[in-house]
Amino acid sequence: MSGIAGLLRLNGAPASRADVDCMLAPLAHRGPDGAGVQCAAPAGLGHRLLHTTPESLRERQPLASADGSLLLTADARIDNRAELIRALDLADPAAVITDADLILAAYDRWGEHCPERLLGDFAFAIWDARRQSLFCARDHFGVKPFYYHHAPGRLFALASEIKGLLALAEVPRGLNETRIADYLVPLLEDKAITFYAGVVRLPPAHRMTVSRAGVRLEQYWALDPGREIRLKSDAEYAEAFREIFTEAVRCRLRSASPVGAMLSGGLDSSSIVCLARRLLGEHHVAPLHTFSAVFPDVPQCDERRYIDAVVSEGGLEPHYLRGDLLSPLGDLDRVLAHEDEPFYAPNLFLHWELYRAAQAAGVRVLCDGVDGDTTVSHGLARLAELAASGRWPTLAAETFGLSRRLHQSPWRLLWRNALRPFVPQRARATWRWLRGRSPIINRAFADRTGLARRLHALDPERATPARTARDEHWRRLTSGLVPFALEIADKAAAAFAIEPRYPFFDRRLAQYCLALPSDQKLRSGFTRLVLRHALHGILTDAVRRRGDKSNLAPNFRRALLHFGRATLEEVIGGDGSTIAPYVDLTALRRQYARYAAGGAADAALPVWTGATLALWLSKQRSPTHAARSTIRPADVTQDSRFAPDPLKGEPSHGTREGSPHVEPRRTGTSGAEARL
């Protein structure tokens, strides 16, 4: 994780170093190990450096080609280094070839097709003096962020975070009301939109060429939903998965500093930890640091027994965080300053403190099992396949097997996953339907922004529920929720100079899992079956065989009111002038009254959403707020939230399954906040 920034004067005027310096200043937290700026006529590029890989210790950016015709700034980790070194005929020893060297050489050889040859996480820009154009690209899933502003005929500017763009006086700060409406629903499918009308995101798996002639945007890669893998046995499917997953984890352990991993006790994070422990042990590397949130005061959220089962097998340096002692509104001013936008991630407060703990432990690289279930897939739409093919005994067996493992009604599972996809959607009054999605939105505002039409256009699940496991799987993997979640995590981690890495968002693994037959995703009531088979003997058996999954919503609902009541009453009970154009204040206050009275679990998320939006909007009156954020040093050892580890007798810190971010509504969750 580093910081990039740059600009191109489309009117031919020379780029100013002072302007690039101005853009880099609010990104200083992303790169405490150095900064650089280079200007080449109309283009200027800047970089903030964070040392994470051994090769990055030699890195200096922006990087110029030998003849000076190319100039690169990149936030990147390239995983297929050996393959690229061979293909590019690079003579230097691999140890002295940086990832930036590889990207620049790849562009020099393959031009605009270079992103197709890269494996890893990246966001970069290359000024090509020969073509008088700026070439930009972003990785396959959007792990690395890329924001830009385009004023035709005048200016193109780019940065890792929105605050880098807003540092330029020429970039307007006007709000994008369409994005505000999306946030309140929530609708997170638009992969380009931001809260600022003048700022856009480069979508994942896209490249962009900018010149005085204009901007050309193209998608360079896409998952193939039509491909299917057919092997002879479960053992062959498992062996292939294990080989790909092992490489996905291995290449994300490349680090110049201690490596950490989130450990929730769930299947995804535990799989990464157990495999990483084995790989690091083979090379006699220092133990893997793990970071886990525990909830002794909220037992229905607490997975300490699964965490301890993984830790008890050795090779780890565990850290535990008392998640039940934290407020969802705690440190919110700083979180909003780093995020630059309201974020639909109610449980981000847990990750925020886990990142703080990782920084205190000297960790810069942190592996995370975020959305492993999206990549491997629960395969619940297999029930629809069984219904469509008339395989009733198998459908009944799978439904009741899921019911036992998920502790849900079999009839609800049958309706939602096997029957509903074939039932025509009932005609519903648009406003009533929209009100169900967002009980606090201002109706006039929703009408003015065309929200209902936009929701119908961008939310395919409502119009045509998935009827096959592969279609469901493809929709999840290509959802706009994925880059939104990754961007939220990136900015939170960057606040603590942490680079998050996601083995489950490896292109090779996603391609393989999508192409699997549906019975490798769901069978005998077990979801993610291929992963369970593949990691036999590696993943702690108590975790590998568990069929249930913890839900963080009870802790969120409890903590928001318990720790945040005063803030909520101040924000919601005030004059409400900042949010009145967007939110129905009467409805918001009614939701809060229900929530505060107890028993209205469904009101917690609308209350949090409205309060967060109000707090963020109030900060927009201060033009220096986002750009002047500073990072306070973490003080873990004196913080009561970090409980002594009973196995070690010293302070320690850590997550639960997946991410604190939004995911699509799925059977087995109670609303969007189940994992948020």
Secondary structure, DSSP 8 states (H G I E B T S, - for coil): --EEEEEEETTS----HHHHHHHHGGGGGG-BT-EEEEEETTEEEEEEB---STGGGG--SSEE-TTSSEEEEEEEEES-HHHHHHHTT--S-GGG--HHHHHHHHHHHHGGGGGGG--EEEEEEEEETTTTEEEEEE-SS--S--EEEEETTTEEEEESSHHHHHTSTTS---B-HHHHHHHHTT----SS--SBTT-EE--TTEEEEEETTEEEEEE-----TT-----SSHHHHHHHHHHHHHHHHHGGG--SS-EEEE--SSHHHHHHHHHHHHHHHHTT---EEEEEEE-TTSGGG--HHHHHHHHTTSSEEEEEEEGGG--TTTTHHHHHHHHSS--S-TTHHHHHHHHHHHHHTT--EEE--TTHHHHH---TTHHHHHHHTT-HHHHHHHHHHHHHHHT--HHHHHIIIIIGGGS------HHHHHHHH-TTB-HHHHHHTTHHHHHHHH-HHHHS---SHHHHHHHHHT-THHHHHHHHHHHHHHTTT-EEE-GGG-HHHHHHHHTS-GGGTEETTEESHHHHHHTTTTS-HHHHT-------HHHHHHHHHHHHHHHHHHHHHS--TTTTTTB-HHHHHHHHHHHHHS--GGGHHHHHHHHHHHHHHHHTTSTTTGGG--------TT-TTS-EETTTTEE-----SS-SS-----TTSSSGGG--
